[in-house]
């Protein structure tokens, strides 16, 4: 199997935390992972490494899955459409949501965003019309059909003339839809070092999954590194 711990610095790590009722960043911008939930998440990664996961670039892992040499790929549902096309129906594929172990379990969603910056009233009006279309039922239907990503608008998912028929014809895409009720924000650390913190967390995750660092030691080191960057 391949667990995509590399996903944008911390996305899948946050998922492991959220699914146990934990959090990556507290509401006041502090660390939320330096506790038993964080240790449990790192132990999960360590067990994945012990199971024989080969650390490789995520693009290479997707190619290996599509070629049938990788049995399980754990990552974003946004890759499902591409993986189905690349595999070319050479073998059967199944999907399942990540398991949770808490009554308050959550799953982080992606970080797509539209930003309107122009001061020109005409351009503002045109851009606003586009934003409304892009986040509306029709465009979200096109997005889901092309990628498999979870829709940011739940209206087309309930409409039989839009995504209702799509999900009926493509049951593999229903794994993400089933988690729509427990989605939460994809959080980021505040301050100018936010991206650096994500990179540092990813380095520690790599050390755990490649068995170069034990979970408790990695948690201690990661806590110190993030604290230094937050200051």
Beta strands, then each sheet from edge to edge (+ up, - down):
strand 1: 2-3
strand 2: 73-74
strand 3: 107-108
strand 4: 183-184
sheet 1: 1+ 2+
sheet 2: 3+ 4+
end
